[in-house]
Amino acid sequence: RVSTQFIAALGDPAASSGGGADQWGIWRIDPGPRGVRLCDFPKLQASGGLAPSRWRFDPSDWWLEEHGLIMEKPDFPLPPGRYLVTGGRE
């Protein structure tokens, strides 16, 4: 069994198959708990871009989660393979 990984993808949330995964990224560990609240951005800047969980903020390539968390960028591209994408659904 592979541990849960998190895919950065845009697409139809109702789709059950499709293409374009070569433009998707992957977080191998949950980026949410490692994120920095947008309101704490000044602290992130003051630390030289080093987040509390030790990832480095890249001002030219960063991700904002829908609940206002700045997250480290995922790895690109998503390796070829077969993935079950649930979008948080069971």
N, C-alpha and C positions, 0 to 999 in steps of 0.2 A: 504494500500500500504506500502510495506517495502522499506526503503531508500536503495539506492545503496550501496552495499558492494563489497569488492574486494577479489577475490579468488586467492590463490597461488596454481597453479596447473601446472603440466606438462602433455601434451597429444597432440593428433592429433588436430591441429587447425581447421580441416574441420569436425570433428566428431560432431554428433548431439545427441549422447547418448553413454553410456559406463560405465565402472566401475573404481575402484581405488580411488574413492573420499574419502575413509577413510584415505588416505595419503595426502589429500589436507589441506591447512590452509585457514584462513580467516582474513582479516582486516575489521573491522566493520566501520572504517572511512578511507578515502582516505590516504594512506601512502605517496603518492608523495609529497604533500606540506609539510609534516612533515619530509621529508628526508633531509639528509646532503650530499652536493656534495662531491664526492670522493677527490677532491682537498682540501677540508676543513677538511679532516681526522685529520691532526695535531691539529686543534682547538678542534675537538671532544675529542681527547686524552687529551689535556691540560685541558679540562673542567671536567676531571674525567669520561668521557663517557656520560655526560648529554647533550642531544641534545637541540638546541634552543627551540624546541616545547615540551620539558620536558620529553621525553622518554629516557630510559637508554640504552646505547649501551652495548650489550653483546658480548665480543670479541670471545666467543666460538660458537655463534649462531646468525649470522646476514645475511642480505639480500642485494644484490646489484642489483638495478633496471637497465634495459637495457640502460638507458641514463646517468648512472654514479651516481646515488643517493644511498647512504647507507640508508636503511630503517629499522625501527623496525621490529622485527620478528612477523609474524602473529600468531594467536591462532591456535593451533592444538589439536585434529583433527577437521575438518569441521563437524559441527553437522549434523546428518542424516536429510534428507529432499529432497526437489525437488528444483533445482536451474536452472535458466536460465543463461547460460554462453555464453557471446557474444564475448569475446576477443576484446572488443572495437567496434565490428561491430553492426550495427542496425538490 
